[in-house]
Amino acid sequence: MDLEQRSRFLHRYIELAGNPDTLDEDLAHGLATLGRLQLATILEETSRRLKQL
């Protein structure tokens, strides 16, 4: 996927999830504790960057 396709995919996925709890559950499904912590770190960094745009 190119950048635009990824962006549209993510926006649509979040839109379909409907709320943060559903998104959290979907993203964490099947991940061990270390995987969840790594994902949380990535999302935290992404959030920080988005706020700076």
C-alpha positions in Angstrom: 0.0 0.0 0.0 1.2 3.5 -0.7 0.9 6.3 1.9 -2.5 7.5 0.7 -4.0 4.0 0.7 -2.7 3.3 4.2 -4.1 6.5 5.5 -7.6 5.8 4.0 -7.4 2.2 5.3 -6.6 3.3 8.9 -9.2 6.1 8.8 -11.9 3.7 7.6 -10.9 1.0 10.2 -11.1 3.5 13.0 -14.5 4.7 11.7 -15.8 1.1 11.6 -14.5 0.3 15.0 -16.8 3.0 16.3 -15.1 3.7 19.6 -11.7 3.5 21.4 -12.6 0.4 23.4 -13.4 -1.6 20.3 -10.2 -0.4 18.6 -8.2 -1.3 21.7 -9.7 -4.8 21.8 -9.1 -5.4 18.1 -5.5 -4.3 18.2 -4.7 -6.2 21.4 -6.4 -9.5 20.3 -3.9 -12.3 20.4 -1.0 -10.2 21.5 1.1 -11.2 24.5 1.9 -8.5 27.1 5.2 -7.6 25.4 3.4 -7.1 22.0 0.7 -4.9 23.6 3.4 -2.8 25.2 5.3 -2.4 21.9 2.0 -1.5 20.1 1.2 1.0 22.9 4.6 2.6 22.4 4.1 2.9 18.7 0.7 4.4 19.0 1.8 6.8 21.7 4.6 8.1 19.4 2.2 8.3 16.5 -0.2 10.3 18.6 2.6 12.7 19.7 3.5 13.2 16.0 0.0 13.8 14.9 -0.5 16.5 17.5 2.5 18.3 16.2 1.2 18.5 12.6 
